Amino acid sequence: EAGSNIADSIADLGISEWLSTVRVYHQTTFQHILLVTGIACAFAQYTGLSKADIAKLTQAGLLHDIGKVWISDAILDKPGKLSDDEFAIIKRHPVDGYNKLLEQGDVGQDVLHGVKHHHEYLDGSGYPDGLTANDIPDLTRILTICDIMGALLEERSYKPPFSVEKSISILKDMGKDGKIELALVLALETVMKHQVPKAHVVADTAKSQSA
């Protein structure tokens, strides 16, 4: 139901207003989940994916970081670099979320795959399973790119929010390095430029809210 409501909001208001609205939330994980969900939903709608795939991507966005429920805020919001032990805890969240959702028995396989594998890269350098391109379906590839985009647009304790333009540039570099699918990045660039006319709007909004 939440996914349907978000999909309707994105369709009616557009991603720009959604991003600006979500930025008022200061709980990091909650804000991130809503940002990623909105970006994924906008991508699916704008690129003409089926209604079923829009629903799957929206649900996957809402659930992708559910495993972080079991991680302390001290680690999630730590300023500066994480220790190896802390990063190992962070890296458990896709599997923890997947296992919990699997227990429920009412979450589709495409969504489960996205939850477990949204940190996998096409070159096998991601986690938790080191999957390569042939093992990563399109919906998970899209979710991964939207997840990174959301993180780049956010203000974190260790970095300022990046503009849409800079975020897309970073994603393009990752695409050229073979980590994510460049064609999907270019499609996301089209979506964001169409929906967020001023490339600096997200960063400027964040600065005004933190002032």
N, C-alpha and C positions, 0 to 999 in steps of 0.2 A: 504493500500500500504506500509506504514511504517512497519507494522507487517510482511509482506511478505519479505521485504528487510532484516529485522533483522533475520528472520528465515533462509534465504539464507546465511547470514553472519555467523551465528552460525554453520550451516552445513558445510560451507567451511573452516572457520578459527578455530572453536572450542571455547569453553567457556573461556579457559585460556587467549587467545589473546583478546577476547571481554572484559573481566574484566580489563585487563591491559590498554586497550584503553580508556574505559569509565572513568577510574580513573583520567584522565587528566582534566575532567570537574569539576569545583569548585562550581558550583551552586548546593546546596545540594539536593533539590528535583529532579532536572533534572538528576543528577548522580544516585540517588537512583532508579528512574523509569527505567533507562537504565540497571542498574545492575539487578534489579528484573526481567525485561523482558528477559534479556539474560539467567539468571539462569532458569527461567520457561521454556523458549524455549528449552534450552539444556536438561532439565529434560524430557520434552515431546518427543523430538527426540530420546534421548538415551534409554528411556524406551519403545519405540515402540508405542506410542499413535498414533491414526489416524491423517491423515492430517487435518481433521476438528477440532480435539481437539488441535492440535498444533497451529492452527490459533486462536482458542478461547483463549488459554492460553497466547499467545503472545499479543493479543489485550487487554486482561484483565490486563496483566502486564503494558502495555503502559498507560492504563486508570485508574489503581487502585487508584492513589493518585491525580486525577484531581481535587478533592474537595479542595486540599491545595492551589489552585489558590486564594482562598478567605481568606487565612490566612496570616497575615503580616510576613515578614522575621524576625522581631524582636522576634516573638514567635518561628518560625521554627528553627532559628539559635541561640536561647538563650543558652549561656553557663550555665551549672548547672541545677538544678531541676526546673521544671515548677511549678507555683502556681496552686492551684485547679481551679481557673478561667481560666488560660491559658490552662490547660489540658482539661478542658471542651470544649474550642474552638477547640483544636486539634481533640477531639473525634467527632466533627461534620463532619469532612471531608468525611467519607464514605457515609453518607446520602446526603450531599451537592453534591458530585460527582454523585451519583446515580440519584438524582432528575434532575440534569442538563442533563445527558445522556438520561434519560427517556423522557424528553421534545423533544429531537431530533427525537426519534421514529425509529432510524435505528440501534440500538445496540441490539444484541441478549440477551435473558434471562440469559444464562449461564454467559455471560460477566457481565451483570448488577448485577447478584448475587455475583460474585467475587468482584466487585467494592464496593458493599454495605457491604459485610460480610467478608472481608479479615482480620479483627481483631477479629473475633469470635473464641472461643476455644471449643473443644469437650465437656468440662466439664461445659459449660454455663457461664464461667467467663469473656468472651469477650464482645465486644460492636459492634454495637449499640443496638442489640436486645437480647443479652444473649442467642443466639441459642445453642442447644446441638447437639451431634453427628448426631442424626437422621435427623436433619434439614440442615446439611451441606454437599453438594454434593462433589464428588471427586475433580472436577476442582477447587473449592474454597479452599478445604483443601490443595491442591498442591500450589495454589497461596499464601496462608497464610505462608506456610513453606518457600517458595522462598522469600517472603517479609521479613521475619525475618532474613533469611540468608543474604540478601542484606544489611540490616541494620547492622548486625554484622560485615560484611566485610568492611563497610565504616568507614572512620574517621569522627567523629562528634565532635562538640565543647566540649562535655562532656566525650569523650572516644577516645582512639586510635583505629585504625582498628584491628580487630582480624584476626588471621590466619584461613584458611579453617578448620584446625584440631580443633581449639578451638571452632569455630562457630558450627561445627557438634556436638561437645561434649555438648554444651549448648542446641542445638536442641534435642539431645537424652534425656537429663534430662527433658526437657519439654514433650517429648513423654512418658517417664516413669511416669511423674506426671499426665498424662491423658489430657494434654492440646491440643496436636497435635498428629497426627497419626504416631506412631513409625515406622511402615512399610514404610511409605513414606519418613521419615527421613533417614532410612537405604538405600533406593533407591537413594536418593539425595547424600548420602555419596559415593555410588558407582560411580555416575556420576561425582562428583567433584574429586574424587581420580583418576579416569580414565582420566579426561580432564585436571586436574591441578596436575601434578605429585608431585610437591613439595608443601607440605601443608602450607608452610610459604610464598609462592611467593606473595600473595596479600598484606600481611602486609609489606614485605620487599620492594615491589614496592612503596607502599604509603610512607614509610619512606624516600626512596631515592628522591621522588618527593617533599616532604615537606622540605627536607634539604636545 
